[in-house]
Amino acid sequence: MAAGLIAKAIAANRHMPDFHYNLAIVLRAQGKLKEAVAGYQRAIDLKPDYAEAYNNLGNVWKTLGELDSARACFEQALRCKPGNADTHYSLGILCSDLGDRSGAALHFHRCLDHDPDDSRGVSMLLAHLGLAIAPERTPQAQLLNLYDVRSRFWDRESSYFGHVLVAEGLQKHAARTNLDILDIGCGTGLVGAQIRHLAGKLDGVDISLPMLEKARDKEIYDSLDQADFVSFMCAHPDSYDAILGAATLIHFGDLHAVFQAAAKCLRDGGLFVFTLFSNEPGVSIEAGRMGFSVATNDKLAKSGCYTHSANYVERLAAGSEFSIQMLQEVVQEYDQNDNRIPGILVVLRRGGQESTGPGELA
Ligand SMILES: C[S@@+](CC[C@H](N)C(=O)[O-])C[C@H]1O[C@@H](n2cnc3c(N)ncnc32)[C@H](O)[C@@H]1O
């Protein structure tokens, strides 16, 4: 439909570079990569300093496996528009894929110079490559960017199961219904839909407005707040019987502050149920010692995710007010090739004894 309309506009005036550029974007989205190349090329022929067209063309060449052509396009895009953060990001990724660590470092740092809030998550990627210390958590600007896009398809995501696992964890360990429940990083409300029947009160908090709007449309939550969930939990002491975090603590390295905030926010005997990605084989010795790191999996690292070890969760729980009710290997997500991404489902209780089976709320 869009392609047809743009094609008509081109038929009426063949000399508008933007028409060819927009058609190429649509063709690329349809998977017609060769046609997209031709479209970008026509846009560039009409406007030789068209930086965005060079940048996008570089990305299509990359998808086609033509890495030299991709690099040439990105470099040309930078000549047309020096300091373009998008192009430095693309070149950083390309260098990283080619094993050129110094090239990746150079372009990622240039990208950060022009995008100091780090909406593309370059600081996570520098840490992923072992070129910098990891940030304490996913940069807020990156989260906003990431979930702005993901909000459009999150409810149709068929390779994600974190919400189902967390609901099962709660169901197994909550001995009664009518619970006051807080869903941290509630996103579009997938968790809420699974556990509403267990809740007297169900509140959600998320940093991303587009995700929250989808949750609001579902009309399952009693209240929804746009906030950082650590600050929210600190500001609501002794308020909930259960706190649920499906695939949300994955955006934190050290979980100390999250555990402290959750302990403060839960009533005595309350449950803290969440999923993490597991530390994969191949993490650095330092990461192994600490118990967490930026994900070694490329796709997870680009999505601002950390991995954690079960050992680390046990240590944190032992040093806090929580007892472990459940610590289980799970798969909350599959990658683009349908490979299992290893994860952990954790159920903690504030106070109380370690459990060998389902426990009861105080
Ligand atoms: C992978 S999605 C999971 C959403 C939902 N829990 C589910 O299972 O569908 C992670 C969500 O956590 C939110 N998030 C991450 N860090 C956050 C923070 N510090 N404060 C509030 N929301 C956060 C993101 O905006 C996003 O909506």
The ligand as a Gaussian input file, in Angstrom:
#p B3LYP/6-31G(d) Opt

LIG

0 1
 C       11.449000      -6.874000      28.712000
 S       10.210000      -5.746000      29.157000
 C        9.158000      -6.760000      30.164000
 C        7.787000      -6.176000      30.349000
 C        6.843000      -7.014000      31.197000
 N        7.377000      -7.235000      32.511000
 C        6.530000      -8.324000      30.503000
 O        6.823000      -9.385000      31.069000
 O        5.975000      -8.287000      29.405000
 C       11.060000      -4.754000      30.405000
 C       10.256000      -3.579000      30.903000
 O       10.913000      -3.046000      32.059000
 C       10.868000      -1.632000      31.997000
 N       11.977000      -1.127000      32.835000
 C       13.285000      -1.477000      32.767000
 N       13.994000      -0.847000      33.726000
 C       13.109000      -0.081000      34.413000
 C       13.232000       0.792000      35.530000
 N       14.414000       0.997000      36.142000
 N       12.114000       1.395000      35.995000
 C       10.904000       1.194000      35.387000
 N       10.734000       0.384000      34.318000
 C       11.820000      -0.255000      33.839000
 C       10.981000      -1.320000      30.523000
 O       10.512000      -0.020000      30.221000
 C       10.128000      -2.438000      29.916000
 O        8.793000      -2.056000      29.773000

